């Protein structure tokens, strides 16, 4: 019999980012340092005192919900995309969103905190995100270097693909449509290969939404070509 923890866990905030959908998101936090997000607290938690002392930390842990990947039933094994989507590993040996509890964990950089935003109360600006716009956040905890960092840690199967990147060809006519301050981050997102790992069709055109634009691209071998950028 599965014991329920009840309904005590509720979102305290939501993060707002340039990704309205899951497609294109980095597969973990910190892979693209320039991707920014704004954490806006729910009305019941808009208390500046709750952020007292936060400025002394450089990074934060965010505990959040895979709100677009909630499943009624769970599987003990999953297919990690970086292993080609064919090899199965245990769900607890992966960071798959398809879990018994749809909870994510991200380490992000704290850029700044605004304690008294005129409309939103306290807000937190972070970077290195891997969450879509509107993702519910359950908790925020400081990253403590002397306790959280483990230089000797092993990476398991993830170490096999940690250096995988694509070359990105981004024609100037399309790059100009992206705000200057977001261009490097977008190119880094593309270099991470946003495609599902089991799809390798060079003629297929993929697309995802980013910062109000639709980015269309193809991939042949290790070269990603941006084919078109259009406003959503």
Secondary structure, DSSP 8 states (H G I E B T S, - for coil): -----TT-----EEEE-S-SSSTT--SSTTSSTT-EEEEEE-GGG--GGGGTTGGG-SEEEEEEE-TT---SS--SEE--GGGTTTS-EEGGGS--S-SSS-EEEEEEEEEEEEEEETTTEEEEEEES----TTEEEEEEEE--HHHH--TT---GGGGGGTT---EEE--HHHHTTS-HHHHHHHHHHHHT--S-TT---TT--EEEEETTEEEEEEEETTEEEEEEEEE-
